[in-house]
Amino acid sequence: MHENIIVYIEKKRWYLGILNKCKHLQDDHRCGVYENRPQICREYSTENCDYHGGEYDFQILFTSAEQFRGYAEKKLGQPLIEPPKPPRIKRVGGRLSLPVMSS
């Protein structure tokens, strides 16, 4: 559901590919927030980095939510249940009227 994000299966393992550069990457390719970088960045290692610009050996590649949904429905043998739609917010007399949620 996000731009420049892919999900793929390679050798029976699932992967998430983020095809964006970090907003804190400086022009010299160094981290602009290195001392305060998030934990995921602290744990990251280039030891298993896949970036090589060549061909990938995807078994399955999903580039859209529709492709992922189709795959899931085929694997499960049934349609997925649609998520409930969020309640509508109305204007009453110039004021917002929020729906009453019951428990």
PyMOL commands that set and color helices and strands:
alter all, ss='L'
color gray80, all
select helices_A, chain A and resi 34-36+39-43+46-48+65-76
alter helices_A, ss='H'
color red, helices_A
select strands_A, chain A and resi 5-10+13-18+60-62+90-92+95-97
alter strands_A, ss='S'
color yellow, strands_A
deselect
rebuild
show_as cartoon
